[in-house]
Amino acid sequence: MSNWSEIRAGYEPTLDGPAVLVTVGRIKGSTPRDTGSNMLITATKCIGTIGGGRLEYIAIEKARDLLGRETKFSDIYELPLGPELAQCCGGYVELLLNKLADETALSIFNRLIIDNENSVILSHWSLSECRQQIVRASDSLTYLDKPLQAAIERRLASPGSEIVENRNSVYKTFTLVQSLLDTEFHVTIFGAGHVGRALATALAPLPCQITWIDSRASEFPENTPKNVAMVVTENSVSAIPDSPTGSYFIVMTHSHQLDLEICEKLLSSRDDAAFIGLIGSRTKKSKFEKRLAVRGFSPSAISRITCPIGLPGQEGKRPAEIALSVSADILRRHYQKKDSKSPRRWDEVHNSN
């Protein structure tokens, strides 16, 4: 998974001097970060992370060494994670270092870091040289070979990164395909009370887009992160169709009757929901099950609602405790869903050959 959101968070409007983009390439076994994770390193700053520890220290050291070379612009390092690096992961990481030194490279990077349009960046690596290009969803792919076309289409449809090997080349060449999208999933929160505010705060740093709905404008904070869209409406039910396919819906309004109306609408109109969570006790769950059954919903339909919400065994009732538990459960569900759809990792393909 790429981490452009981490780079954007610490990035200044433009790069005013040379920088090195460090990217995790091929990986095997247990590693701190996945393929496509990035760091931006200048002579004085480090933005983003590839997992910390000795690996990151070496990455920074190699990047600043590359900054000091006038004729070398890219490099690849293959590093085993184990006793040699004093890291217990035990896997293998390939680090791709690409210097953004000339005006063309800086221009491309400034565009991709600021422009959040649905697009991917292709990094073509050959003999430790890197050539980058941005491909947008509207661009023609007919000039590219089929495996690369397929990878681009996957990354335009779903955030993440993957490596496409060029098996027709005599030399070791490959293309890293990275999505520039930050949003991996969508969460719609109904309710801006204490728990709603805590949940929006807990979810905001994650790679998601949040729609936050309530009728009371005064309950929303003055400032919210860029990935949080506040919706003030007297009819929260009417906002349900606006959430994208595969959204996670969390119902926690100030009114049990409104909660019931939202749940009813979600069951009747959002078969595509990834999750429907309802805050409350087991007693509330039982009452809602009976009321929804009277409204004609089958037991299997009603079972789509999860109540209480959060990770099993988490009994804390403080807003922050509930928010952390619910956020962790959403992440767990998201990655289970993502893993079931993802192509095999490079090391899995390599080891099966």
C-alpha positions as CSV (number, residue, x, y, z in Angstrom):
1,M,0.0,0.0,0.0
2,S,1.4,3.4,-0.9
3,N,1.3,6.2,1.6
4,W,1.0,9.4,-0.4
5,S,-1.3,10.8,2.4
6,E,1.7,10.7,4.8
7,I,3.9,12.5,2.3
8,R,1.2,15.1,1.6
9,A,0.8,15.7,5.3
10,G,4.3,16.9,5.8
11,Y,4.9,18.3,2.3
12,E,5.6,22.0,1.6
13,P,4.0,23.6,-1.5
14,T,7.1,22.9,-3.7
15,L,10.4,21.3,-3.5
16,D,13.0,24.1,-3.6
17,G,16.0,21.7,-4.0
18,P,17.0,18.1,-4.7
19,A,15.2,15.4,-2.9
20,V,15.2,11.6,-3.0
21,L,12.0,9.5,-3.2
22,V,12.6,6.3,-1.3
23,T,10.1,3.5,-2.2
24,V,9.7,0.0,-0.9
25,G,10.0,-2.3,-4.0
26,R,9.9,-6.1,-3.8
27,I,9.4,-7.7,-0.4
28,K,9.6,-11.2,1.0
29,G,8.5,-12.5,4.3
30,S,7.7,-10.2,7.3
31,T,8.5,-6.5,6.5
32,P,7.8,-3.2,8.3
33,R,5.9,-1.7,5.3
34,D,4.5,-3.0,2.0
35,T,5.5,-2.4,-1.6
36,G,4.9,1.2,-2.6
37,S,5.5,2.8,0.8
38,N,7.3,6.0,0.4
39,M,9.7,8.5,2.1
40,L,10.8,11.8,0.8
41,I,14.2,12.8,1.9
42,T,16.0,16.1,1.5
43,A,19.3,17.3,3.0
44,T,17.5,18.4,6.1
45,K,14.1,16.7,6.2
46,C,12.5,13.3,6.2
47,I,8.8,13.1,5.2
48,G,6.8,9.9,5.6
49,T,8.1,6.5,6.8
50,I,9.1,3.1,5.5
51,G,8.8,1.5,8.9
52,G,11.5,3.1,11.1
53,G,14.4,1.3,12.8
54,R,17.7,0.4,11.2
55,L,16.1,0.0,7.7
56,E,14.9,3.5,7.7
57,Y,18.2,4.8,9.0
58,I,20.0,3.1,6.1
59,A,17.5,4.5,3.7
60,I,18.1,8.0,4.9
61,E,21.9,7.5,4.8
62,K,21.8,6.1,1.2
63,A,19.4,8.9,0.1
64,R,21.6,11.7,1.4
65,D,24.7,10.0,-0.2
66,L,22.8,10.0,-3.5
67,L,22.0,13.7,-3.1
68,G,25.7,14.4,-2.9
69,R,26.5,12.7,-6.3
70,E,26.3,14.8,-9.4
71,T,26.1,12.0,-12.0
72,K,24.1,9.3,-10.3
73,F,20.3,9.7,-10.0
74,S,18.9,6.3,-9.0
75,D,19.8,3.2,-7.1
76,I,18.4,-0.1,-5.8
77,Y,19.4,-1.7,-2.5
78,E,18.5,-5.3,-1.6
79,L,18.4,-5.6,2.2
80,P,17.8,-8.7,4.3
81,L,16.0,-7.9,7.6
82,G,17.6,-10.0,10.3
83,P,20.8,-10.0,12.5
84,E,22.7,-7.9,9.9
85,L,20.3,-5.0,10.3
86,A,19.4,-5.7,13.9
87,Q,15.7,-6.0,12.9
88,C,13.7,-9.0,14.0
89,C,11.3,-9.0,11.0
90,G,13.4,-11.6,9.2
91,G,12.2,-10.7,5.7
92,Y,13.7,-9.0,2.7
93,V,13.2,-5.5,1.4
94,E,14.2,-3.9,-1.9
95,L,14.7,-0.1,-1.6
96,L,14.3,2.0,-4.7
97,L,16.0,5.4,-4.6
98,N,15.2,8.0,-7.2
99,K,16.7,11.5,-7.0
100,L,14.3,14.4,-7.9
101,A,16.9,16.9,-9.0
102,D,16.2,18.5,-12.3
103,E,13.2,20.7,-13.2
104,T,11.3,18.0,-15.0
105,A,11.5,15.5,-12.1
106,L,10.5,18.2,-9.6
107,S,7.6,19.3,-11.8
108,I,6.3,15.7,-12.1
109,F,6.6,15.2,-8.3
110,N,4.9,18.5,-7.5
111,R,2.0,17.6,-9.8
112,L,1.5,14.1,-8.4
113,I,1.8,15.2,-4.7
114,I,-0.7,18.0,-5.1
115,D,-3.0,16.5,-7.8
116,N,-5.3,14.0,-6.2
117,E,-7.1,13.0,-9.4
118,N,-7.7,9.3,-10.1
119,S,-4.3,8.4,-11.6
120,V,-1.3,6.2,-11.1
121,I,2.4,6.9,-11.3
122,L,4.6,4.4,-13.2
123,S,8.2,4.1,-12.2
124,H,10.1,2.2,-15.0
125,W,13.3,0.7,-13.5
126,S,16.2,-0.5,-15.7
127,L,19.8,-1.0,-14.7
128,S,19.2,1.1,-11.6
129,E,17.8,3.9,-13.7
130,C,14.3,5.2,-13.2
131,R,11.9,6.9,-15.5
132,Q,8.5,8.1,-14.2
133,Q,5.2,9.0,-15.8
134,I,1.7,9.8,-14.6
135,V,-1.2,7.9,-16.2
136,R,-4.7,9.2,-15.6
137,A,-8.0,7.3,-15.9
138,S,-8.8,9.1,-19.1
139,D,-5.5,8.2,-20.8
140,S,-5.1,5.6,-23.5
141,L,-3.3,2.4,-22.5
142,T,-3.1,0.8,-25.9
143,Y,0.7,1.5,-26.2
144,L,1.4,-0.5,-23.1
145,D,1.8,-4.3,-22.9
146,K,-1.1,-6.3,-21.5
147,P,0.3,-7.1,-18.0
148,L,1.0,-3.4,-17.4
149,Q,-2.4,-2.4,-18.7
150,A,-4.0,-4.8,-16.3
151,A,-2.0,-3.5,-13.4
152,I,-2.9,0.1,-14.1
153,E,-6.6,-0.8,-14.4
154,R,-6.4,-2.5,-11.0
155,R,-4.7,0.4,-9.3
156,L,-7.1,2.9,-10.9
157,A,-9.9,0.9,-9.4
158,S,-8.4,0.3,-6.0
159,P,-5.6,2.0,-4.1
160,G,-2.3,0.2,-3.6
161,S,0.9,-0.7,-5.4
162,E,2.3,-3.6,-7.4
163,I,5.3,-4.5,-9.5
164,V,5.2,-5.7,-13.1
165,E,8.2,-7.6,-14.3
166,N,9.5,-7.2,-17.8
167,R,10.3,-10.8,-18.6
168,N,11.2,-10.0,-22.2
169,S,14.2,-8.0,-21.2
170,V,17.7,-9.5,-20.9
171,Y,18.3,-7.2,-18.0
172,K,16.5,-6.9,-14.7
173,T,13.7,-4.4,-15.5
174,F,10.4,-3.8,-13.9
175,T,7.7,-1.2,-13.5
176,L,6.3,-0.1,-10.1
177,V,2.6,0.9,-10.5
178,Q,1.4,3.1,-7.6
179,S,-2.1,4.5,-7.1
180,L,-2.2,8.1,-6.2
181,L,-5.6,7.7,-4.4
182,D,-5.5,8.0,-0.6
183,T,-9.0,6.7,0.0
184,E,-9.3,2.9,0.5
185,F,-12.7,2.8,2.0
186,H,-15.7,5.1,3.0
187,V,-17.3,5.5,6.3
188,T,-20.7,7.2,6.9
189,I,-21.3,8.2,10.5
190,F,-24.8,9.2,11.7
191,G,-24.6,11.3,14.8
192,A,-22.3,14.1,16.0
193,G,-22.5,13.4,19.7
194,H,-19.7,12.5,22.0
195,V,-19.0,9.1,20.5
196,G,-19.6,10.4,17.0
197,R,-16.9,13.1,17.5
198,A,-14.5,10.6,19.0
199,L,-15.1,8.2,16.1
200,A,-14.5,10.9,13.4
201,T,-11.3,11.8,15.2
202,A,-10.1,8.2,15.4
203,L,-10.9,7.5,11.8
204,A,-9.5,10.7,10.3
205,P,-5.8,9.6,10.1
206,L,-6.7,6.4,8.3
207,P,-6.9,6.0,4.4
208,C,-10.7,6.6,4.3
209,Q,-13.2,9.2,3.4
210,I,-15.8,10.1,6.1
211,T,-19.3,11.5,5.6
212,W,-20.5,12.8,9.0
213,I,-24.3,13.4,9.3
214,D,-26.4,15.2,11.9
215,S,-29.2,17.7,12.1
216,R,-27.4,19.8,14.7
217,A,-24.8,22.1,13.2
218,S,-23.7,23.2,16.6
219,E,-22.5,19.7,17.4
220,F,-19.8,19.6,14.7
221,P,-16.3,21.0,15.5
222,E,-15.1,24.1,13.9
223,N,-12.2,22.4,12.1
224,T,-12.2,19.0,10.6
225,P,-9.6,17.0,8.6
226,K,-9.8,17.2,4.8
227,N,-11.2,13.7,4.5
228,V,-14.2,14.5,6.7
229,A,-17.3,15.9,5.0
230,M,-19.9,17.3,7.4
231,V,-23.6,17.1,6.3
232,V,-26.2,19.1,8.2
233,T,-29.7,17.9,7.4
234,E,-33.0,17.5,9.1
235,N,-33.6,14.3,7.2
236,S,-30.6,12.0,7.8
237,V,-32.3,9.1,6.0
238,S,-32.3,11.1,2.8
239,A,-28.4,11.2,2.8
240,I,-28.1,7.4,2.7
241,P,-28.1,7.1,-1.1
242,D,-25.1,9.5,-1.4
243,S,-22.6,7.1,0.1
244,P,-20.6,5.1,-2.4
245,T,-20.8,1.3,-2.9
246,G,-19.1,-0.7,-0.2
247,S,-19.4,1.9,2.5
248,Y,-19.3,1.2,6.2
249,F,-22.3,2.7,8.0
250,I,-22.2,3.5,11.7
251,V,-25.5,4.6,13.3
252,M,-25.1,6.5,16.6
253,T,-27.6,9.4,16.6
254,H,-29.2,11.1,19.7
255,S,-32.5,9.4,19.0
256,H,-33.4,5.7,19.1
257,Q,-36.3,6.3,16.7
258,L,-34.0,8.0,14.2
259,D,-31.6,5.1,14.6
260,L,-34.4,2.7,13.8
261,E,-35.4,4.7,10.7
262,I,-31.8,4.8,9.4
263,C,-31.4,1.1,10.0
264,E,-34.7,0.4,8.1
265,K,-33.6,2.4,5.2
266,L,-30.1,0.8,5.1
267,L,-31.6,-2.7,5.1
268,S,-34.1,-1.8,2.3
269,S,-31.8,0.1,0.0
270,R,-28.1,-0.6,0.6
271,D,-27.5,-4.3,-0.2
272,D,-24.0,-3.1,-1.2
273,A,-23.0,-1.9,2.3
274,A,-19.8,-3.4,3.6
275,F,-21.0,-3.0,7.1
276,I,-23.9,-1.7,9.1
277,G,-23.1,-1.0,12.8
278,L,-25.6,0.2,15.4
279,I,-24.4,1.6,18.8
280,G,-26.2,0.2,21.8
281,S,-26.6,-2.6,24.2
282,R,-27.9,-6.1,23.6
283,T,-31.2,-5.0,24.9
284,K,-31.4,-2.3,22.2
285,K,-30.4,-4.9,19.7
286,S,-33.3,-7.2,20.8
287,K,-35.9,-4.4,20.6
288,F,-34.7,-3.3,17.1
289,E,-34.8,-6.9,15.9
290,K,-38.5,-7.2,17.0
291,R,-39.4,-3.8,15.4
292,L,-37.7,-4.5,12.2
293,A,-39.4,-7.9,12.0
294,V,-42.8,-6.2,12.4
295,R,-41.8,-4.0,9.4
296,G,-41.3,-7.2,7.3
297,F,-37.6,-7.8,7.4
298,S,-36.4,-11.4,7.5
299,P,-34.0,-12.7,10.2
300,S,-31.2,-12.9,7.6
301,A,-31.7,-9.3,6.6
302,I,-31.8,-8.1,10.2
303,S,-28.6,-10.0,11.0
304,R,-26.7,-7.6,8.7
305,I,-26.9,-5.1,11.5
306,T,-24.1,-5.4,14.0
307,C,-25.0,-4.3,17.6
308,P,-23.2,-3.7,19.9
309,I,-20.4,-2.3,17.7
310,G,-16.6,-2.6,18.2
311,L,-14.2,-5.5,18.8
312,P,-15.5,-8.4,20.8
313,G,-14.5,-8.2,24.4
314,Q,-14.0,-4.5,24.5
315,E,-16.5,-3.4,27.2
316,G,-15.2,0.2,27.7
317,K,-17.9,2.8,27.6
318,R,-15.8,6.0,27.3
319,P,-16.3,7.7,23.9
320,A,-12.6,7.3,23.0
321,E,-12.7,3.6,24.0
322,I,-15.7,2.9,21.8
323,A,-14.2,4.9,18.9
324,L,-10.9,3.1,19.0
325,S,-12.7,-0.3,19.2
326,V,-15.0,0.6,16.3
327,S,-12.1,1.9,14.2
328,A,-10.1,-1.2,14.8
329,D,-13.1,-3.4,13.8
330,I,-13.6,-1.4,10.6
331,L,-9.9,-1.8,9.7
332,R,-10.0,-5.5,10.4
333,R,-13.0,-5.9,8.1
334,H,-11.5,-3.7,5.5
335,Y,-8.2,-5.7,5.3
336,Q,-10.0,-9.0,5.4
337,K,-12.0,-7.9,2.4
338,K,-9.0,-6.4,0.7
339,D,-6.8,-9.5,1.2
340,S,-9.5,-11.7,-0.4
341,K,-9.4,-9.7,-3.6
342,S,-5.7,-8.8,-3.8
343,P,-3.4,-10.5,-6.4
344,R,-0.6,-12.6,-4.8
345,R,2.4,-10.7,-3.5
346,W,5.6,-10.8,-5.5
347,D,7.3,-13.2,-3.0
348,E,4.4,-15.6,-3.2
349,V,4.6,-15.7,-7.0
350,H,8.4,-16.0,-6.9
351,N,8.5,-18.8,-4.4
352,S,5.9,-20.8,-6.3
353,N,7.9,-20.8,-9.6
